[in-house]
Structures are given as C-alpha cells and as structure tokens.
Amino acid sequence: MNAIKETLMPLPPAGGDPGDGVATPLPHQRRKRYSGKNPRRFEDKYKELDATGHPETISKILAAGKTPAGTHRPIMVAEILQVLNPGAGELAVDCTLGYGGHAREIIPRIQPGGKLIGLDADPVELPKTEARLRALGFGPETFSAHRCNFAGIRKILAAGRIAGADLILADLGVSSMQLDNPLRGFSVKREGPLDMRMNPQRGLSAAALVQGLSPLKLERLLRENADEPHAGTLAAALAGHGFSNTLLLGDAIRRALPKSVSEEDRVRSIRRVFQALRIAVNEELVALDNFLRVLPGCVNPGGRIAILTFHSGEDRRVKKAFEAGLRDGLYADIAPDPIRPSPSEIYDNPRAKPAKLRWARRAL
Ligand SMILES: C[S@@+](CC[C@H](N)C(=O)[O-])C[C@H]1O[C@@H](n2cnc3c(N)ncnc32)[C@H](O)[C@@H]1O
C-alpha cells in the first residue's frame, strides 16, 4: 500500500500591491489527503475539477486518452460541424448542452447575428455550463440555456416566438461529468447512491426502480434497453431487492451470473445492466421517440439535424424516423449510413467508440 501523502498546495502568486513591495500574507492551505501518487477518488481530483487552474494536469490526462474529472470531451466535432454547416445569422438548438463542447464551436460560427439555444435536463451541470460559456464571452444575445427535456423542444421554440431552427444537434446519453461523479450513481466502478437520474429532482431512482419491478418486467427491460444475454437469470436475482449503492448492485450481478461466465463477460453484463437501468430511469427512449416525432416541425426549410447515438436502440429509432421523414417528403436528404468516429478519435478518447452520427436535411 502506498503511504498517505500530505503535501502543500503550490503557492499562488503573492498578494498585496505589487508596487509597494509588501506581499499580503496568504492563508496556509493544505492539499487533501489521498493514498498513492495521484488521487483516485473523484472528489480528490481537485486539479481536474478546477480545469482552468491546472492546464498541465489536464493536458497530461487528455494525452493519456482519459477525460479529466468534471469535464466532457465532445465527440465527432469536425463531422458534426460539417453536416450542420453553421452560418452567420442562423438559429441553432443544442438539445443536449452537456459541458458545452459542441456549443462553444457552433456559437462563433453563427456570428454575427446568430443564436444558440441550449437545452439540458440536468439541473446540477447546466448552471455550471452556462457560467463557463458566459465566461467565454457568449452573452444572452448569442446563447441561452434552458433546463428541460428535449422532447419539449417545440414548446421552447414557441415560448421564444421562433418558427423553426436552422440547425439542431442532439448528442444522446449521459455526459462524463454525470458518469464520473459517484454521487450521481451512474458509475459501475465508484461507490455512490444507486440513483442515475439526470434530473435528481424528478422520478424514481434506479434503486427504487429495481425494488419495485417484477422479475418479468426487469427481464424485458434488460433485453430491450441493453440486449443483456443473461436477462432472465439476472432479473430473477435482482428484482424486488433494495440496493442502496452502485457497488452492491455490481456485486449482486457478478454473483448471480453462471459460473461458466468469464470475468470479462461479467464486467460486460454489469455495464449492460447499468445502461438498461439508466435508460429506464430517465425514460430515454420515450423522450427520443417524442423528440423525433416533433423534430421535422422544429426545423426551418433547408435546416440541418445531427444526432449522435451510442447504442443500437437509439440508432434504430433515429434511422427509422429519418427514413420515414424522407418517404413523407419532410426531409430532402438523410445520411445513407451512420458516420463513425475516426480511429484516431477513438484512440484519443475511447468513449467515442460506440458513437454513430446520422443527419437529415429538411425539405425546402
Ligand atoms: C453526451 S452529453 C452531451 C455533451 C455535449 N454535447 C458536450 O459537448 O459537452 C448528453 C447530455 O444530454 C442530456 N440529456 C440526455 N437526455 C436528455 C433529454 N431527454 N432532454 C434533455 N437533456 C438530456 C444529459 O443530461 C447530458 O448532459
């Protein structure tokens, strides 16, 4: 075991008036205690969580193909910009604002005169992202943030007396900030309450969901949301039980699987169960279906839509909705096939691997 380390925080610049030569004494600050060379627990990663204050630490983490704690690396940015083709004066809606990675690229490209409306269901991260984008100089005339489900996009546009958007982006699923923060309960690796709600102020937590479901309903959910091959066995072992934290659920999944299952496949099953529960807790596929239904009515003639999906249940829905829109003459053109991230992006950011990008262009 590594010894517990306690080191002094690097000294900030001396205070006081530089002209008088007298530095105001600074309060003595001690670094948090953690075992090992680098902090392992999310809450101890203070350098990553204060990304702007520690650029060298952030560069090292990015170069290692990792995502600094409390941040999110936007996926397929170049490909999305190419299909959305933002231009001056256009109105953009980023339906999944997240960390604002795509938004910060789009906003300058629609100037002068353009505006991006950012939506996100997450009341914890949204104010931080809004503050970050404001600090980059994006004022209310170029960017607004709204906490809402993207299924309600039409209401948001109507409230702003906007007939339609010129570009619409949806980057589905959860952000790395949500995934990596143990308090949100999405992580299979970190102990936290079994919550998984993008909006913790609404709906049932994953723990309540598992406790309240019959084995049959849980089995269906595991199949439909994650194609889990051991759905029946796992549902019989988990349904009706109260799991107070993420690691307890992970252990129960591991123990319930047949002995013949390899360690690698056990980890895969744990990930799939977490994904299936997350999708159910947040009613992600219901929101996506409702969004895809109203989408053609939210885009101006000639407007562009880009949707980034991360599993087959999402991609299938987007593909079918775009094909139906093309048949009905609502869309003039759609992606013939999904666009995948480049090998170098996957190497740099393994979280990009499952991504599929589809686009549609509204008829004139
Ligand atoms: C993959 S992240 C987006 C990352 C973002 N593109 C960026 O570059 O930082 C997905 C975001 O969508 C939000 N989200 C997921 N489903 C949503 C829904 N139905 N309505 C609104 N926001 C949603 C999540 O809270 C999360 O912040």
The ligand as an SDF file (V2000), in Angstrom:
LIG
                    3D

 27 29  0  0  0  0  0  0  0  0999 V2000
  -23.4280   13.2300  -24.1390 C   0  0  0  0  0  0  0  0  0  0  0  0
  -23.9110   14.5810  -23.1710 S   0  0  0  0  0  0  0  0  0  0  0  0
  -23.7620   15.9600  -24.2480 C   0  0  0  0  0  0  0  0  0  0  0  0
  -22.3890   16.5320  -24.2930 C   0  0  0  0  0  0  0  0  0  0  0  0
  -22.2850   17.8080  -25.0900 C   0  0  0  0  0  0  0  0  0  0  0  0
  -22.5830   17.6110  -26.4740 N   0  0  0  0  0  0  0  0  0  0  0  0
  -20.9140   18.4120  -24.9270 C   0  0  0  0  0  0  0  0  0  0  0  0
  -20.2120   18.6000  -25.9310 O   0  0  0  0  0  0  0  0  0  0  0  0
  -20.4990   18.7010  -23.8060 O   0  0  0  0  0  0  0  0  0  0  0  0
  -25.6360   14.3680  -23.0850 C   0  0  0  0  0  0  0  0  0  0  0  0
  -26.3530   15.4330  -22.2850 C   0  0  0  0  0  0  0  0  0  0  0  0
  -27.7240   15.3410  -22.6420 O   0  0  0  0  0  0  0  0  0  0  0  0
  -28.5140   15.4980  -21.5120 C   0  0  0  0  0  0  0  0  0  0  0  0
  -29.7630   14.7780  -21.8020 N   0  0  0  0  0  0  0  0  0  0  0  0
  -29.9320   13.4630  -22.0000 C   0  0  0  0  0  0  0  0  0  0  0  0
  -31.2120   13.1830  -22.2990 N   0  0  0  0  0  0  0  0  0  0  0  0
  -31.8760   14.3760  -22.2960 C   0  0  0  0  0  0  0  0  0  0  0  0
  -33.2240   14.7680  -22.5640 C   0  0  0  0  0  0  0  0  0  0  0  0
  -34.1690   13.8740  -22.8640 N   0  0  0  0  0  0  0  0  0  0  0  0
  -33.5220   16.0720  -22.5070 N   0  0  0  0  0  0  0  0  0  0  0  0
  -32.5730   16.9960  -22.2150 C   0  0  0  0  0  0  0  0  0  0  0  0
  -31.2940   16.6830  -21.9400 N   0  0  0  0  0  0  0  0  0  0  0  0
  -30.9410   15.3970  -21.9990 C   0  0  0  0  0  0  0  0  0  0  0  0
  -27.7100   14.9160  -20.3740 C   0  0  0  0  0  0  0  0  0  0  0  0
  -28.0940   15.4860  -19.1570 O   0  0  0  0  0  0  0  0  0  0  0  0
  -26.2850   15.2730  -20.7830 C   0  0  0  0  0  0  0  0  0  0  0  0
  -25.9010   16.4920  -20.2130 O   0  0  0  0  0  0  0  0  0  0  0  0
  1  2  1  0
  2  3  1  0
  2 10  1  0
  3  4  1  0
  4  5  1  0
  5  6  1  0
  5  7  1  0
  7  8  2  0
  7  9  1  0
 10 11  1  0
 11 12  1  0
 11 26  1  0
 12 13  1  0
 13 14  1  0
 13 24  1  0
 14 15  1  0
 14 23  1  0
 15 16  2  0
 16 17  1  0
 17 18  1  0
 17 23  2  0
 18 19  1  0
 18 20  2  0
 20 21  1  0
 21 22  2  0
 22 23  1  0
 24 25  1  0
 24 26  1  0
 26 27  1  0
M  CHG  2   2   1   9  -1
M  END
$$$$
